[in-house]
Amino acid sequence: MNKVRHKPMSNSQRALLELSEKIFAGGLAPGSDHLESELAEKLNMSRTLVREAVLMLEGQGLLELRPRKGIRVVPLSPEDMEEVYDVLTELESLATDRAARAAYKEDDLKHLSEAIDDMDVAIANRDLDAWANADDRFHTELVRLGGNSRVETIVHMMSDQVRRARLTTLFTRPLPTKSNEDHRLVYDAIKNGDAKVARETHRDHRMHAKSIIIELLRRHRLRFL
């Protein structure tokens, strides 16, 4: 049996991954300024690779490249996050509607179901990092099942901003048990081919999540400026 060989990660991909992980982990604080040479030293990479990664992350709204001033980690703005959530809510709701109309068999939805099961286990164990990981998988799979590649591309471009906001507020918000219940209702509606219920349930779910995160960002805004 032939083993699947994974293509090794390029230096550019590694620079992008390591720089984004430093942002998400708080190693590069929101609002902080950095020189290209400083980041190159932190990552033990060439300035060329760092510049390529910075340009990619600037396109995702995580960094800002300012002439003669260096690189700034973009603070989490409640107003920006409102706009991001509004766009994602509509696109994901469309994907949910399309998934429900696609007449998928239960086996086609197994990754969606597994993500929900993992979220339930994570909540029972009060493991919020594991919950966030499973939640990411649920939303990624949901959009994929919608079958619209342009929606996938746009959602992917904005997902890092949502991930960053969620990680910032994850340990200050209520335990996300309602989120798990919503995901299960969405899954059931897709499995039963009920596009209206699937779309409306997911839209309400996203709007509820938006209200929680925006309120927390506004309450603690001075921390991130």
N, C-alpha and C positions, 0 to 999 in steps of 0.2 A: 504494500500500500504506500503510495507516495505521500510524503508529509507536505502540508501546506507551508510554503516559505513566505514569511512576512518580509516585505520590502523594508530595509533598514531606514530609520529616520534620517533625513538630511540635516545638515548643520543649520540651515535656515529654519526648518521645522522645529528643531530642538531649541533654537533661540526664541522662537515665537512661543513655544510651550513654556519654557522656563521663565520668560518675562511675564507672561500672563499669570502663571502660578504665583509669582511674587506679588502681583497686584491683588489677586484674590485672597492670598494668605495674609495680606496686610504688611508684607515686607517693604512695599512701596506705598506709603500712606496717601490717601486721597488729598489732593491739593499740594503735594510735595513736588519740588523741582529737582531735576537731576541733569547732569552733563552726560553726553554720549560716552565719553571716556570713562566716567564713573560706572555706568551700567555695564560697559564692556569688561571692566575689571571685576565687578560683582559676579558676572556670568562666566568669566574666564573665556571670553569670545572676542573676535575682532570687532572693531567699530562698524565695519561694513555689514556684518551679520546683525548687529544690534540695530543699525539704522533700518535695515529691511524689516525687522520685527516691529520696530516702532511705527513705521509707516502702515503696516498691517493693522496694528492695534489702534492707531489713530482713526483708521476707517471704521473701526468697531465702536468708536466713541470712548475708548478707555484711556488713551493718551492724547496729548496735544503737543505738537512740535512747534515751538515758538522761535522764530529767527533771533539770534543773538542772546536768547534767554534760556535755551536748553529745552528739556522735555518735562512736561508737567503731567502728573497723574490727575486726570479729570475727576473733580469731586462728584459725589452722588447728588444730583439735583432732583428734588421732588418733582419739579415741573417737567424736567426731561423724562423722568420715569413715568409720569402720567401719560405723556405722549407715546412712549414705548409700549406701555401696557394697553393703551387704546388700540394701537396698530396690531399688536400680538393677539389681543382678544378677538378682533374681527377675523384675522387670518386663521387662527386656530379654530374658531367657531365654524368657519367655512370648511376647513379640513375635516372637522367632526361631522358636519352635515354630509359631506361627500363620502366619508367612511361608512356612515350608516346606510347610505344608498347603494353601496358597492356589493351588498349581499355576501359579505365575508362569512366563511365557515368558522366555527369555533377555533379550529386549529390555526387559522390565519391570525387570530387575535391573541395567541398564547403569550407573545412578548408583552402585550398590553396587560394581560391578566397577571403575568409573573411580576411585573413592575408594581402592580397594586398589592399583591401578596407581600412583596418585599417591604413596601411602605408600611403595611400592617405590622409586620415583624419589627421593623425599626421603631415604630411608635410604642409597641409593647415593651421594647427594650430601652425606650427613651434615648435612642441613638439618632440624633438629629442629622449628623453627617451622612449616615446611611440612608436616612429618609430623603435628604436632598438629592443624593445620587439616584435613588429609585424614581423620584419625582422627575428628574431630568430625563430619565429613560422613558417614562410614561409620555411626556409631552413630545419628545423626539419621535417616538413610535406613532403617536396619534397623528402628527403632521405627515409622517411618511404614508400612513394608511389613507390619507386624503388624496394621494395620487396626483398632486400638482407640484411639479418640480420648481416652479417659480415661487410658490408659497414657501416651500422648503428652504430655498435660497434666502429669501428675505427674513424668515424666522431665524435661520441660522446666524445671519448677520447681527440680529438684535439680542440673541439669547444670552450672550456673555454679559450684557448690561443687566439683564434680569437676574442672572445667576449672582452677579456681584451684589446687587441690592438685596437679594434674598439672604446671601451669606452674612451680609452686614447686619441684618435684622433678625436672623433665624433664632438666636438665643435670647431675644427680648420679646418675642411674640408668643401668644398662647400655643400650646401643643397642637399641631395641625391635624387633629382627628377629623374635623369637618372636611378638610381637603381630601382625605382618604375616602370618606363617604361619597363625596361628589364624584371622585374618579370611578368608583364602583357603579354609580348611577349612569355615568357616561358610557362606561363599558357595556352595561346591560342594554342601554338604548341602541348602541351600535350593533350589538349582537342580535337584537330583535328587529333591526332595520327601521327604527323609529327616528327619522332624521330630525323632526321638530323637537322632540324631547332631548335628543343628544345635543343639538346645537344650543338650545336655550339653557340646558343644565350647565354645559361647559362655559357659556358666556357668563352666566351668573357666578360660576366658580371663579373665573378669572377676575371679574369685577370685585368680588369679595376679597380676593388675594390682593388686588391693587389697593383697595381702601386701607387694608391693614398695613401694607408696606409703606405707602405714601404717608400715612399718619405717623408711623415710627420714624421715617426719614425727616419729617418736619419737626417732630419732637426733639430729635437729637441732632438737628442740622448743624449746629455750631461745631460738633465734633469733626465734621467732614469738610469744613471750609478752610 
